[in-house]
Amino acid sequence: MPTELPASALYSHPSLGRLWKKVHQAHSPFLHRKAVRLLYQKPAFAIRRLLSCPYALVALGCADGAKESLLLQKLLPPALLLAFDTNLSLARRAARRLPAHQKMARQVDLNSISAFLNPKSKIKIPKSSRALPRLLTLFGVLPNLDPLPLLRSIRRCMSKDDLLLLSANFAPGALGHRGALAILPQYDNRLTRNWLEAAIRRYRPKLPKGYLKFGTYSDPKQTALARIEARWMNSNLPIVVFSSRRPTHPQVESWIQASGLRRLNRWIEPRGEEGVWLVTRRA
Ligand SMILES: C[S@@+](CC[C@H](N)C(=O)[O-])C[C@H]1O[C@@H](n2cnc3c(N)ncnc32)[C@H](O)[C@@H]1O
């Protein structure tokens, strides 16, 4: 029995994607606060200055592309859009929604980035687009996946003209753990339980009988990092079904540094709960 379910187990099936979307619609600050939505347009000015056209947009873990859509309202449409997610129906929805001259949607595993982001990967990119500079987006994914290995593997696939725009969700206030406690109700609610319980029912090998318990804990790999977790309590060890990492701003900066990336700019929304970083590969 795993001690932790992979994040993809919560999203990959179309029905789980629909249940996640209901949670998102009810509880995501992105949909309920204009200041958070603005975060996804503010970087456009800097991107226009730095990215030569034509370009390719690679939307990693894009779900239905709502955040990328806001960004693209302020940018020229990309020559090529690659919508990548573990949930293919969501990725296809993103591809329909986002403007681009050519579009592809694929089911991928972000834990094996080089399989699809490397120029030599199996995904057949039209020849005319292979050498284009890329704008990679990584919105809402860092809470769910181990940030350092993910950012390092993205960095290894970036060329010097590529840009990466990533978002992070914070624990409000300077104290990560106390801040995470304050936003626990965004997670410990009926819709999130419906979603996670459906994922548990689909998971194989079958999980033992149990119940969900939400709380804030330390990330096992970085004890100073707060994680909101939903644990499946059963007669054996608890199984972490869902986790959302809630870093402080300096922790995000340190991930960027440690991954061989360089910060070009960053934008934080006024309440300090969400931020967006524009980064490039360190030479
Ligand atoms: C919290 S949602 C964020 C979605 C969207 N980018 C947003 O910010 O609203 C996390 C997204 O990452 C995708 N995801 C999670 N684990 C993944 C994996 N291992 N490989 C690919 N996509 C994954 C999910 O399907 C989901 O669309």
The ligand as a Tripos MOL2 file, in Angstrom:
@<TRIPOS>MOLECULE
LIG
   27    29     1     0     0
SMALL
NO_CHARGES

@<TRIPOS>ATOM
      1 C1         -4.6360   22.2280   -8.9810 C.3       1 LIG1
      2 S1         -4.8720   21.7990  -10.6400 S.3       1 LIG1
      3 C2         -4.3910   23.3110  -11.4480 C.3       1 LIG1
      4 C3         -5.0450   23.4440  -12.8010 C.3       1 LIG1
      5 C4         -4.8480   24.7480  -13.5320 C.3       1 LIG1
      6 N1         -3.5080   24.8740  -14.0690 N.3       1 LIG1
      7 C5         -5.1650   25.9100  -12.6050 C.2       1 LIG1
      8 O1         -4.2120   26.5350  -12.1150 O.co2     1 LIG1
      9 O2         -6.3390   26.1560  -12.3660 O.co2     1 LIG1
     10 C6         -3.4840   20.7530  -10.9870 C.3       1 LIG1
     11 C7         -3.4480   20.3120  -12.4410 C.3       1 LIG1
     12 O3         -2.2890   19.4990  -12.6300 O.3       1 LIG1
     13 C8         -2.6410   18.3120  -13.3080 C.3       1 LIG1
     14 N2         -1.7430   17.2460  -12.8440 N.ar      1 LIG1
     15 C9         -1.6050   16.7640  -11.5870 C.ar      1 LIG1
     16 N3         -0.6520   15.8070  -11.5490 N.ar      1 LIG1
     17 C10        -0.1880   15.6950  -12.8220 C.ar      1 LIG1
     18 C11         0.8100   14.8810  -13.4290 C.ar      1 LIG1
     19 N4          1.5210   14.0000  -12.7230 N.pl3     1 LIG1
     20 N5          1.0360   15.0330  -14.7530 N.ar      1 LIG1
     21 C12         0.3090   15.9180  -15.4840 C.ar      1 LIG1
     22 N6         -0.6320   16.7320  -14.9730 N.ar      1 LIG1
     23 C13        -0.8760   16.6150  -13.6500 C.ar      1 LIG1
     24 C14        -4.0900   18.0660  -12.9260 C.3       1 LIG1
     25 O4         -4.7830   17.2760  -13.8450 O.3       1 LIG1
     26 C15        -4.6430   19.4840  -12.8440 C.3       1 LIG1
     27 O5         -5.1400   19.9240  -14.0820 O.3       1 LIG1
@<TRIPOS>BOND
     1     1     2 1
     2     2     3 1
     3     2    10 1
     4     3     4 1
     5     4     5 1
     6     5     6 1
     7     5     7 1
     8     7     8 2
     9     7     9 1
    10    10    11 1
    11    11    12 1
    12    11    26 1
    13    12    13 1
    14    13    14 1
    15    13    24 1
    16    14    15 ar
    17    14    23 ar
    18    15    16 ar
    19    16    17 ar
    20    17    18 ar
    21    17    23 ar
    22    18    19 1
    23    18    20 ar
    24    20    21 ar
    25    21    22 ar
    26    22    23 ar
    27    24    25 1
    28    24    26 1
    29    26    27 1
@<TRIPOS>SUBSTRUCTURE
     1 LIG1         1 GROUP 0 **** ****
